[in-house]
Amino acid sequence: MAERERQIADDGYTPYHDDFHISGELAAAAACYVLPPEIRSESLLGKIWPWDADEFKPTPHDPCHDLVKAGALIVAEIERLQRNREGRVS
């Protein structure tokens, strides 16, 4: 949850911002961070990563932190889907 809070506070990835990502982008980004570094390739990421390549920022030598980033993105996607289902989209 600390990473999700950091994404909101430092990067501006608020629920309002997240509500514009209606095509699974948050989940796709999470999937990229879940991939073990040794199998990440530019061609694979190019097919999955939903935004500009320079926005993919894995943490060198810390795969645990990449999983934390993935978890925060999953939380953002779950919350977005719940808001949508409940009619509370920003």
Legacy VTK file of the C-alpha trace (Angstrom):
# vtk DataFile Version 3.0
C-alpha trace
ASCII
DATASET POLYDATA
POINTS 90 float
0.000 0.000 0.000
2.934 2.339 0.588
3.907 2.054 -3.093
0.341 2.791 -4.190
0.287 5.843 -1.914
3.651 6.925 -3.366
2.310 6.553 -6.920
-0.591 8.837 -6.028
1.414 11.425 -4.060
4.600 11.575 -6.123
3.481 10.599 -9.613
-0.082 11.938 -9.642
-1.585 8.543 -10.470
-4.820 9.314 -8.678
-8.072 7.390 -8.991
-9.222 10.101 -11.420
-6.129 9.448 -13.565
-6.601 5.676 -13.353
-10.205 5.895 -14.524
-8.990 6.871 -18.000
-7.218 3.506 -18.390
-10.224 1.452 -19.474
-8.481 -1.110 -21.677
-6.546 -3.081 -19.087
-3.458 -0.888 -19.189
-2.886 -1.003 -15.431
-3.057 -4.803 -15.365
-0.779 -5.049 -18.412
1.775 -2.785 -16.756
1.616 -4.930 -13.626
2.230 -8.025 -15.749
5.444 -6.479 -17.073
6.769 -5.859 -13.571
5.858 -9.421 -12.537
8.018 -10.931 -15.275
11.388 -12.119 -13.988
14.152 -9.832 -15.281
15.899 -12.681 -17.086
12.924 -13.262 -19.405
12.048 -9.632 -20.083
12.910 -8.782 -23.628
12.237 -5.636 -25.616
10.050 -7.561 -28.034
7.992 -9.123 -25.230
7.637 -5.862 -23.335
6.792 -4.120 -26.606
3.756 -6.376 -26.904
2.586 -5.982 -23.299
3.753 -2.624 -21.928
0.873 -0.197 -22.548
2.781 3.084 -22.556
5.999 4.600 -23.909
9.009 2.351 -23.332
10.807 4.971 -21.247
8.019 4.769 -18.665
8.917 1.177 -17.783
11.239 1.586 -14.798
12.209 -1.727 -13.267
14.417 -1.633 -10.209
17.845 -3.080 -11.062
18.932 -5.908 -8.793
15.696 -5.768 -6.747
13.015 -8.031 -8.211
11.103 -7.764 -4.935
10.571 -4.042 -5.522
9.323 -4.774 -9.029
6.717 -7.085 -7.481
5.734 -4.295 -5.095
5.216 -1.989 -8.103
3.153 -4.703 -9.780
1.050 -5.099 -6.652
0.354 -1.377 -6.503
-0.725 -1.404 -10.152
-3.026 -4.357 -9.460
-4.557 -2.476 -6.518
-5.131 0.513 -8.808
-6.827 -1.710 -11.414
-9.009 -3.460 -8.839
-10.096 -0.133 -7.383
-10.814 1.217 -10.877
-12.934 -1.820 -11.737
-14.831 -1.533 -8.449
-15.558 2.158 -9.036
-16.736 1.342 -12.528
-18.981 -1.481 -11.348
-20.469 0.748 -8.645
-20.943 3.664 -11.041
-18.435 5.827 -9.181
-16.060 6.459 -12.094
-14.344 9.823 -11.717
LINES 1 91
90 0 1 2 3 4 5 6 7 8 9 10 11 12 13 14 15 16 17 18 19 20 21 22 23 24 25 26 27 28 29 30 31 32 33 34 35 36 37 38 39 40 41 42 43 44 45 46 47 48 49 50 51 52 53 54 55 56 57 58 59 60 61 62 63 64 65 66 67 68 69 70 71 72 73 74 75 76 77 78 79 80 81 82 83 84 85 86 87 88 89
